Amino acid sequence: MNHEQREYIAAAINFFWPGMTQPHTVNESAARVLYEALSEAQACTASVDLVPSPTLSPPGITYIIKTLATIGRKMLSGDAGIYSMCRDQVAASYKTRMALALRGI
């Protein structure tokens, strides 16, 4: 792993766990844990994208079509954003594994 790759991986780790690492502490174990955490966060986000927003009354056909079109557009565009609730859940689930990986354990 070169220095530039370590910098980017450290930035991604710090996205989930602010201030957890510096580029020089990134290792292959941490990269594997990050890959798994990102995969889970993306799966969570993809699932949330499929849930229509709630309405106060039964939705009309215009609302239904607009909502489904927005969901379909996100699916086709490969929107890679991660919802904060997904990020927070993954951060909580993987924090210990990441801390251990960064220590080489």
ChimeraX attribute file (.defattr): number of C-alpha atoms within 10 A of each C-alpha:
attribute: neighborCount
match mode: 1-to-1
recipient: residues
	/A:1	8
	/A:2	7
	/A:3	11
	/A:4	10
	/A:5	12
	/A:6	19
	/A:7	17
	/A:8	13
	/A:9	21
	/A:10	25
	/A:11	18
	/A:12	17
	/A:13	27
	/A:14	14
	/A:15	13
	/A:16	21
	/A:17	20
	/A:18	11
	/A:19	11
	/A:20	16
	/A:21	19
	/A:22	15
	/A:23	17
	/A:24	10
	/A:25	15
	/A:26	23
	/A:27	17
	/A:28	13
	/A:29	17
	/A:30	23
	/A:31	19
	/A:32	13
	/A:33	20
	/A:34	22
	/A:35	15
	/A:36	14
	/A:37	22
	/A:38	20
	/A:39	13
	/A:40	16
	/A:41	23
	/A:42	20
	/A:43	14
	/A:44	18
	/A:45	20
	/A:46	21
	/A:47	10
	/A:48	16
	/A:49	17
	/A:50	15
	/A:51	11
	/A:52	12
	/A:53	8
	/A:54	8
	/A:55	9
	/A:56	5
	/A:57	6
	/A:58	9
	/A:59	11
	/A:60	9
	/A:61	9
	/A:62	8
	/A:63	12
	/A:64	13
	/A:65	12
	/A:66	11
	/A:67	16
	/A:68	14
	/A:69	12
	/A:70	15
	/A:71	17
	/A:72	13
	/A:73	12
	/A:74	15
	/A:75	14
	/A:76	9
	/A:77	8
	/A:78	9
	/A:79	13
	/A:80	11
	/A:81	10
	/A:82	16
	/A:83	15
	/A:84	12
	/A:85	13
	/A:86	19
	/A:87	21
	/A:88	13
	/A:89	15
	/A:90	21
	/A:91	20
	/A:92	12
	/A:93	12
	/A:94	16
	/A:95	17
	/A:96	11
	/A:97	15
	/A:98	24
	/A:99	16
	/A:100	13
	/A:101	20
	/A:102	20
	/A:103	13
	/A:104	13
	/A:105	10
